[in-house]
Amino acid sequence: MLSSECERENEAMTTTSPMPPTVPPLFDRLVDDAAVFPPGNMPLADAVPAHRRHRSAWYSSLVGPLLCPASQLPDLRRLADDGDEPLGVTVIVDTGTAGVLEAVDEVANDSQLTLRSVEIPIRGEPLADSARRIVAALDAAMGGSDDEEPAYLEVPRAPGWESALDVIAESGYRAKLRTGGADASAYPSSSEVAAFVLACLDRGVAVKLTAGLHRAVRHPGPDGATEHGFLNVLLGVARGLDGGDHDDIVAVLDLDDADQLVAQVRDLSPEHTTRLRRWFASYGSCSIDEPLTDLIDLGLVTPPQ
């Protein structure tokens, strides 16, 4: 009798207790905070306290480091002094290849900053030669590739991009693709994204994307462009890891049925999730609220009850 009463009491507690907030491992540190970049363009003085709020919120495990241009590091250092804990930062090197060493040193020598990663665009032709110069600068600044402080070379959508990717693969660094921008021409097609994903996976290069990925599901964007959904991209990489070809990945990237995407996300096993996030590191978004809201609305993240 006592056992039955305990069971009924436990059942009552289970049905009335609020569900704790959850962010599944698939979304751990998925969204890097690119608040200071377009189209958000938040002043750094506002972005730093906003980032600290994100990092202390119930959904903090969703949020990656704050992205900061190398040219704004002096301002960031002053602002970081206001915090109780060091600020995790990814440096976007906008000062040219020659600025890599100075930017890395500036963060490393500040006790209020913690370097999470470095990103730098490949500029100048031929792209492979430009990539080699960047790799040499990164090696000098960081002592080679490191999963704890990874470096990303942003690969342009231009002839020779695959040769640049060969250089990245040889170096052990990672690759980044820009998936949006100021107008429709800045948005690569599903075919382009699929080709990039496959080329990276074939070379054993981890992938990061940036821009134009604010929402979970593929949807119409500005000026007639179509914005890729971050769930589409996650599942596209998963399809490639499972042996899917170019057309298989395109089919996932083109899917705009939220229910189908959610069902496929729920079908990912823990092993699939771990493997997927090994190769799809994160993406940059000027908004944290938009992806978070989408994940809540789709039932993939549980907010506090």
KELUM-785762 format. One line per field, with one value per residue (C-alpha): x, z, y; residue number from 1; residue in one letter. Coordinates in nm, 4 decimals, padded with zeros to 6 digits. Layout:
BEGIN
u = c(X, ...)
w = c(Z, ...)
v = c(Y, ...)
nr = c(NUM, ...)
rest = c(a, ...)
//
This chain:
BEGIN
u = c(00.0000, 00.2776, 00.4481, 00.1331, 00.0960, 00.4578, 00.4062, 00.0974, 00.2852, 00.5784, 00.3411, 00.1696, 00.5050, 00.6025, 00.2877, 00.2933, 00.6659, 00.7737, 00.9963, 01.3529, 01.4926, 01.6887, 01.9208, 02.0074, 02.3717, 02.3068, 02.2860, 02.5718, 02.7693, 02.6074, 02.5484, 02.8455, 02.7523, 02.8148, 02.6103, 02.8579, 02.8456, 02.5836, 02.2921, 02.2806, 02.5679, 02.5355, 02.7907, 03.0573, 02.9738, 02.6249, 02.7307, 02.9612, 02.7011, 02.4405, 02.6782, 02.7402, 02.3633, 02.3371, 02.6210, 02.4462, 02.0950, 01.9232, 02.0086, 02.3779, 02.4898, 02.3504, 02.5790, 02.9375, 03.1977, 03.1618, 03.2993, 03.5112, 03.7072, 04.0796, 04.0529, 03.8194, 04.0255, 04.1568, 03.7969, 03.7025, 03.9874, 03.8610, 03.5037, 03.6031, 03.7497, 03.3946, 03.3219, 03.3785, 03.4924, 03.7124, 03.5246, 03.5486, 03.6253, 03.6743, 03.8919, 03.7883, 04.1115, 04.0148, 04.3687, 04.5201, 04.7475, 05.0141, 04.7725, 04.7253, 05.0149, 04.9342, 04.5664, 04.6394, 04.8970, 04.6612, 04.4022, 04.6537, 04.8132, 04.4842, 04.3674, 04.0087, 03.9910, 04.0038, 04.0837, 03.8324, 03.9249, 04.0619, 03.8984, 04.0472, 03.9223, 04.1328, 04.1971, 04.4141, 04.4779, 04.5665, 04.3654, 04.5933, 04.8936, 04.6960, 04.5853, 04.9489, 05.0468, 04.7623, 04.8579, 05.2162, 05.0919, 04.8622, 05.1415, 05.3643, 05.0921, 04.9325, 05.1953, 04.9849, 04.6275, 04.4571, 04.1034, 04.0937, 04.1692, 04.0836, 04.1500, 03.9206, 04.0087, 03.7082, 03.6916, 03.5523, 03.3102, 03.5637, 03.7645, 04.0348, 03.8419, 03.9015, 04.2783, 04.2595, 04.0689, 04.3512, 04.5910, 04.3579, 04.3354, 04.7134, 04.7460, 04.4961, 04.2986, 03.9271, 03.7171, 03.4450, 03.1838, 02.9797, 02.6127, 02.4578, 02.5172, 02.3849, 02.2071, 02.0827, 02.4163, 02.5793, 02.3625, 02.5120, 02.2753, 02.2000, 02.4203, 02.7140, 02.6700, 02.6422, 02.9593, 03.1455, 03.0242, 03.1217, 03.4607, 03.5338, 03.4183, 03.6189, 03.9310, 03.8615, 03.8113, 03.5685, 03.3137, 03.1804, 02.9246, 02.8397, 02.5764, 02.2230, 02.1527, 01.9331, 01.6396, 01.6019, 01.4246, 01.4950, 01.2827, 01.2551, 01.5078, 01.5759, 01.5864, 01.4498, 01.7206, 01.6499, 01.8078, 01.9361, 01.8058, 02.0567, 01.8625, 01.8856, 02.2613, 02.3063, 02.1077, 02.2854, 02.6201, 02.4722, 02.3573, 02.7064, 02.8606, 02.6209, 02.7478, 02.4968, 02.6001, 02.5645, 02.1978, 02.1120, 02.2534, 02.0813, 01.7489, 01.7928, 01.9064, 01.6011, 01.3530, 01.1199, 00.8862, 00.9586, 00.7852, 01.0027, 01.3181, 01.2220, 01.1470, 01.4897, 01.6578, 01.4819, 01.6006, 01.9674, 02.1270, 02.3743, 02.6536, 02.5314, 02.5097, 02.8645, 03.0022, 02.7994, 02.9165, 03.2749, 03.2539, 02.9989, 03.1494, 02.9149, 02.7725, 02.7799, 02.4581, 02.4089, 02.0988, 02.0836, 01.7129, 01.5993, 01.7511, 01.6548, 01.2933, 01.2744, 01.4103, 01.1568, 00.8690, 00.9717, 00.9816, 01.3535, 01.4545, 01.2563, 01.2421, 01.1841, 00.8261)
w = c(00.0000, 00.0898, -00.2406, -00.4382, -00.2515, -00.3305, -00.6946, -00.7111, -00.5400, -00.7787, -01.0745, -00.9490, -00.9106, -01.2633, -01.4178, -01.2250, -01.2164, -01.4826, -01.7597, -01.7238, -02.0159, -02.2632, -02.5537, -02.7195, -02.7942, -03.1670, -03.1035, -02.8552, -02.9334, -03.2774, -03.3140, -03.2990, -03.1930, -03.4948, -03.3586, -03.4729, -03.8355, -04.1041, -04.1129, -03.7343, -03.7077, -03.3296, -03.1761, -02.9907, -02.6706, -02.6870, -02.8266, -02.5362, -02.2549, -02.4805, -02.5365, -02.1644, -02.1123, -02.3734, -02.2092, -01.8690, -01.9981, -01.9810, -02.3501, -02.3045, -02.4430, -02.7835, -02.8025, -02.9247, -02.8878, -02.9720, -03.3170, -03.3285, -03.6158, -03.5482, -03.6142, -03.3125, -03.0649, -02.8796, -02.8102, -02.7133, -02.4619, -02.2879, -02.2803, -02.1593, -01.8420, -01.7174, -01.6879, -01.4027, -01.6332, -01.9444, -02.2678, -02.5275, -02.8638, -03.2253, -03.4132, -03.7686, -03.9266, -04.1359, -04.1278, -04.3939, -04.3634, -04.2008, -03.9157, -03.8029, -03.5567, -03.3976, -03.3568, -03.1950, -02.9617, -02.8641, -02.7406, -02.5879, -02.3819, -02.2306, -01.9235, -01.9818, -02.3258, -02.4253, -02.7862, -02.9229, -03.2909, -03.5754, -03.9138, -04.2192, -04.5789, -04.8694, -05.1033, -05.4077, -05.6972, -05.7465, -05.4440, -05.3608, -05.3260, -05.1084, -04.8930, -04.8491, -04.7276, -04.4755, -04.3553, -04.3015, -04.0997, -03.8916, -03.8267, -03.7046, -03.4823, -03.3492, -03.3898, -03.6253, -03.6255, -03.2908, -03.2233, -02.9029, -03.0908, -03.4523, -03.7477, -04.0467, -04.3956, -04.5705, -04.9207, -05.1857, -05.4540, -05.7292, -05.9745, -05.7962, -05.4722, -05.4754, -05.5032, -05.2009, -05.0194, -05.0982, -04.9207, -04.6208, -04.6033, -04.6053, -04.3265, -04.0886, -04.0574, -04.1313, -04.4076, -04.3990, -04.6590, -04.6743, -04.7377, -04.7517, -04.7775, -04.8857, -05.2026, -05.3821, -05.5542, -05.2146, -05.1555, -05.3019, -05.4572, -05.2973, -05.5618, -05.4617, -05.0916, -05.1603, -05.3714, -05.0938, -04.8252, -05.0279, -05.1203, -04.7517, -04.6373, -04.9107, -04.7866, -04.4168, -04.3572, -04.0917, -04.2113, -04.0785, -04.2484, -04.1960, -04.2974, -04.4187, -04.1737, -03.9177, -03.9540, -03.9094, -04.2376, -04.5952, -04.6809, -04.9213, -04.8499, -04.9714, -05.3366, -05.4578, -05.2860, -05.0968, -04.7541, -04.6431, -04.3179, -04.0591, -04.0058, -04.3810, -04.3699, -04.0643, -04.2274, -04.5600, -04.3917, -04.2188, -04.5557, -04.6967, -04.4000, -04.4639, -04.8201, -04.9971, -05.3267, -05.4542, -05.5520, -05.2157, -05.0309, -05.2644, -05.1951, -04.8208, -04.8694, -05.0870, -04.8381, -04.6980, -04.5065, -04.1390, -04.0207, -04.2424, -04.1266, -03.7603, -03.8108, -03.9681, -03.6837, -03.4291, -03.6157, -03.5620, -03.3140, -03.0499, -03.2587, -03.5697, -03.3724, -03.2421, -03.5865, -03.7524, -03.5141, -03.5580, -03.9232, -03.9048, -03.6355, -03.6145, -03.8041, -03.7469, -03.6941, -03.6088, -03.4167, -03.1374, -03.0766, -03.4254, -03.4316, -03.0683, -03.1347, -03.4363, -03.2375, -02.9607, -03.2072, -03.3778, -03.0456, -03.0705, -02.7713, -02.4483, -02.2710, -01.8971, -01.8025)
v = c(00.0000, 00.2369, 00.1616, 00.2515, 00.5783, 00.6695, 00.5855, 00.8066, 01.0895, 01.0588, 01.0555, 01.3702, 01.5433, 01.4415, 01.5847, 01.9123, 01.9939, 02.2439, 02.1188, 02.2461, 02.4466, 02.2366, 02.3104, 01.9760, 01.8905, 01.9379, 02.3136, 02.3445, 02.6627, 02.6622, 03.0373, 03.2722, 03.6242, 03.8493, 04.1411, 04.4078, 04.2914, 04.3710, 04.3791, 04.4171, 04.6671, 04.6926, 04.9284, 04.7352, 04.9238, 04.7699, 04.4318, 04.3435, 04.3734, 04.2085, 03.9172, 03.8839, 03.8638, 03.5881, 03.3982, 03.4111, 03.3296, 02.9889, 02.9322, 03.0153, 02.6789, 02.7811, 03.0848, 03.0803, 03.3558, 03.7230, 03.8021, 04.1160, 04.2770, 04.3045, 04.6775, 04.7124, 04.5089, 04.8183, 04.9215, 04.5660, 04.5500, 04.8622, 04.7331, 04.3864, 04.5373, 04.5958, 04.2230, 03.9802, 03.6987, 03.6926, 03.7475, 03.4695, 03.6282, 03.5245, 03.7704, 03.8537, 03.9731, 04.2765, 04.4187, 04.1925, 03.8925, 04.1114, 04.1843, 03.8233, 03.8104, 04.1462, 04.0554, 03.7195, 03.8738, 04.1544, 03.9053, 03.6635, 03.9409, 04.0607, 03.8690, 03.9870, 03.8239, 03.4571, 03.3722, 03.1228, 03.1332, 03.3434, 03.4049, 03.5692, 03.6050, 03.4824, 03.7766, 03.8168, 03.5827, 03.3119, 03.2056, 02.9135, 03.1436, 03.3827, 03.0903, 02.9819, 03.3278, 03.3242, 02.9771, 03.0936, 03.3928, 03.1732, 02.9251, 03.2076, 03.3515, 03.0336, 02.7631, 02.5513, 02.4214, 02.3669, 02.2440, 02.4503, 02.7741, 02.6944, 02.9231, 02.9599, 03.0781, 03.2306, 03.0852, 03.3243, 03.2173, 03.2650, 03.0543, 02.8608, 02.8119, 02.4368, 02.4890, 02.7186, 02.4468, 02.2032, 02.4408, 02.4628, 02.0834, 02.0505, 02.3073, 02.1489, 02.4721, 02.5086, 02.6617, 02.9243, 03.0149, 03.3345, 03.2535, 03.5993, 03.9693, 04.3063, 04.1895, 03.8780, 03.8143, 03.7503, 03.4425, 03.1244, 02.8742, 02.5399, 02.3821, 02.6040, 02.5308, 02.1576, 02.1641, 02.3468, 02.1053, 01.8002, 01.9463, 02.0112, 01.6689, 01.4973, 01.6800, 01.6343, 02.0072, 02.1333, 02.3896, 02.7167, 02.9433, 03.3059, 03.5621, 03.4983, 03.2138, 03.3830, 03.1455, 02.7710, 02.6951, 02.8046, 03.1092, 03.4062, 03.6793, 04.0345, 04.1375, 03.8053, 03.6005, 03.2803, 03.2562, 02.9182, 02.7731, 02.6622, 02.3377, 02.2754, 02.3217, 02.1011, 01.8232, 01.8780, 01.8171, 01.5129, 01.3805, 01.4261, 01.2441, 00.9549, 00.9210, 01.1430, 01.2985, 01.6547, 01.6139, 01.4566, 01.7560, 02.0029, 01.8310, 01.8907, 02.2500, 02.3197, 02.1753, 02.4417, 02.2100, 02.2779, 01.9607, 01.7424, 01.9174, 01.8815, 01.5111, 01.4592, 01.6478, 01.4286, 01.1186, 01.2085, 00.9709, 01.0948, 00.9426, 01.1258, 01.4500, 01.4228, 01.3437, 01.6186, 01.8888, 01.7747, 01.8803, 02.1631, 02.3828, 02.6823, 02.9756, 03.3481, 03.5433, 03.9092, 03.7982, 03.5418, 03.5986, 03.4935, 03.1436, 03.0914, 03.1899, 02.9571, 02.6631, 02.7256, 02.7604, 02.4339, 02.2520, 02.1739, 02.3884, 02.4066, 02.7452, 02.7794, 02.6939)
nr = c(1, 2, 3, 4, 5, 6, 7, 8, 9, 10, 11, 12, 13, 14, 15, 16, 17, 18, 19, 20, 21, 22, 23, 24, 25, 26, 27, 28, 29, 30, 31, 32, 33, 34, 35, 36, 37, 38, 39, 40, 41, 42, 43, 44, 45, 46, 47, 48, 49, 50, 51, 52, 53, 54, 55, 56, 57, 58, 59, 60, 61, 62, 63, 64, 65, 66, 67, 68, 69, 70, 71, 72, 73, 74, 75, 76, 77, 78, 79, 80, 81, 82, 83, 84, 85, 86, 87, 88, 89, 90, 91, 92, 93, 94, 95, 96, 97, 98, 99, 100, 101, 102, 103, 104, 105, 106, 107, 108, 109, 110, 111, 112, 113, 114, 115, 116, 117, 118, 119, 120, 121, 122, 123, 124, 125, 126, 127, 128, 129, 130, 131, 132, 133, 134, 135, 136, 137, 138, 139, 140, 141, 142, 143, 144, 145, 146, 147, 148, 149, 150, 151, 152, 153, 154, 155, 156, 157, 158, 159, 160, 161, 162, 163, 164, 165, 166, 167, 168, 169, 170, 171, 172, 173, 174, 175, 176, 177, 178, 179, 180, 181, 182, 183, 184, 185, 186, 187, 188, 189, 190, 191, 192, 193, 194, 195, 196, 197, 198, 199, 200, 201, 202, 203, 204, 205, 206, 207, 208, 209, 210, 211, 212, 213, 214, 215, 216, 217, 218, 219, 220, 221, 222, 223, 224, 225, 226, 227, 228, 229, 230, 231, 232, 233, 234, 235, 236, 237, 238, 239, 240, 241, 242, 243, 244, 245, 246, 247, 248, 249, 250, 251, 252, 253, 254, 255, 256, 257, 258, 259, 260, 261, 262, 263, 264, 265, 266, 267, 268, 269, 270, 271, 272, 273, 274, 275, 276, 277, 278, 279, 280, 281, 282, 283, 284, 285, 286, 287, 288, 289, 290, 291, 292, 293, 294, 295, 296, 297, 298, 299, 300, 301, 302, 303, 304, 305)
rest = c(m, l, s, s, e, c, e, r, e, n, e, a, m, t, t, t, s, p, m, p, p, t, v, p, p, l, f, d, r, l, v, d, d, a, a, v, f, p, p, g, n, m, p, l, a, d, a, v, p, a, h, r, r, h, r, s, a, w, y, s, s, l, v, g, p, l, l, c, p, a, s, q, l, p, d, l, r, r, l, a, d, d, g, d, e, p, l, g, v, t, v, i, v, d, t, g, t, a, g, v, l, e, a, v, d, e, v, a, n, d, s, q, l, t, l, r, s, v, e, i, p, i, r, g, e, p, l, a, d, s, a, r, r, i, v, a, a, l, d, a, a, m, g, g, s, d, d, e, e, p, a, y, l, e, v, p, r, a, p, g, w, e, s, a, l, d, v, i, a, e, s, g, y, r, a, k, l, r, t, g, g, a, d, a, s, a, y, p, s, s, s, e, v, a, a, f, v, l, a, c, l, d, r, g, v, a, v, k, l, t, a, g, l, h, r, a, v, r, h, p, g, p, d, g, a, t, e, h, g, f, l, n, v, l, l, g, v, a, r, g, l, d, g, g, d, h, d, d, i, v, a, v, l, d, l, d, d, a, d, q, l, v, a, q, v, r, d, l, s, p, e, h, t, t, r, l, r, r, w, f, a, s, y, g, s, c, s, i, d, e, p, l, t, d, l, i, d, l, g, l, v, t, p, p, q)
//
